[in-house]
Amino acid sequence: MTNQETRKIIVAGPSREQLFDALRLRHEGRKISFTVEPMILQTNPQFKVKGEVFDAFIESIQVEDGSGNSWNLVLNMLGKRHRVYFNTLSRTGTLYVVPLLR
């Protein structure tokens, strides 16, 4: 069995404040939501399909660059960990759908 990395494009996500509040208040069950572009839109833009919405817990946040807007995240969605690159200025990014090792 091969471990092929799949990625989805985040088209709408939280603000920087919502991101850090979700991490800080994780013990209260605070989650954040990401809207991900369906694969149909990525391959054939003529189809209009609503994006999928994912709710996730933030496990970690790491600075991606020095801008203060780009972040590397580890999210816990449905009991699996995922890597995410996210920009809080544009509220867009990339969700890598490959569970990380615990």
Secondary structure, 3 states (H helix, E strand, C coil): CCCCCCEEEEEECCCHHHHHHHHHCHHHCCCEEEEECCHHHHHCCCCCCCCEEEEEEEEEEEECCCCCCEEEEEEEECCEEEEEEEECCCCEEEEECCCCCC
